[in-house]
Amino acid sequence: MNLTLAEIAEKLKRLKSAVIFCHMRPDGDAVGAAMGLKRLLERCGVACSVACESVIPEKFRFLPDTDAFSAPVDMDAEAFIAVDSSDENRLGKYGDLFAKAKKVKFNIDHHISNTRFADYNHVDDVSASCEIVTRLAEHLGGVNDAVTATFLMTGLSSDTGNFAHKNVTADTFRAAAYLAERGADINLVQYNMFKKQTKERARLFGETMSKIRYFAEGKIAVIAVTKGDLERTGATSDMTEGFIDFPLGVDGVEVAACLLETAQKKFKISLRSKGKANVNEIAAVYGGGGHILASGCMIGGELEEAVDKLRYTIVQHLAD
């Protein structure tokens, strides 16, 4: 059932307890939406915890209370709430649990590929799930502390490339202004999300970008990070977040792809487009999805096999 935010809020406020789930390998929007919603609901008297397959990436440790991010699932909770996840599979090891549990289920998300997998769904194709949660907050008594505001600002900043992507609208800026008025520390978020990095990440970034591969007369750019690259540089997989933005910025490139080796013959694919290709459709070929300009999927096989599959599929979807 699709509900308005006012209707979602009324149902949430009646709960006594809930577990908030977010997707594996969480980004800033997943972390911000989950932790921000947790704090909003706790203020309404709802006992909440956040469950995620992955531990919180080190880059988000600047945020408070992050030790509470990956709590054990409370099976006695009255409701399960998924945020920033297009389907149950994105919840990783918790996907089956979410699907089969006899709980009241909510789904709050901004991906156009969302499958409306819960009892109560609110899906809106906006810049970030944190933009939705910020609007939801108005029906939950509003954001009235700087910590909650900073969590939600983290998601807005993360999923918009620090307010630079095409998904930014006037409503996005209004949400950001609302959070800033309530104490969100945009300078703290911007520094930690887009400037601060370890020497290991800097080395991996340099090596990866020195090996950008171009196809289709320079319209397609592909980068790859293997397990060997991570081991050699001492970097971790979560440090690759944001790598995809560099090749997309190369003049003439219309679609960029980043392949991250997560296991032997298994690659996590991140896709970005400037507008001449719908990368949600490209990702869907391999069982993934997301947005028109930013999507992801998984591809199996050797690295060169995966690159060749992607190149072919992207060419088929690339407008002249």
Secondary structure by P-SEA (a helix, b strand, c coil): ccccaaaaaaaaaacccbbbbbbccccaaaaaaaaaaaaaaaaacccbbbbbccccccccccccccccccccccccccbbbbcccccccccccaaaaaaccccbbbbbcccccccccccbbbbbbcccaaaaaaaaaaaacccccaaaaaaaaaaaaaaacccccccccaaaaaaaaaaaaacccaaaaaaaccccccaaaaaaaaaaaacccccccccbbbbbbcaaaaaaaccccccccaaaaaaaacccccbbbbbbbccccbbbbbbbbcccccaaaaaaaaccccccccccccccccaaaaaaaaaaaaaaaccc
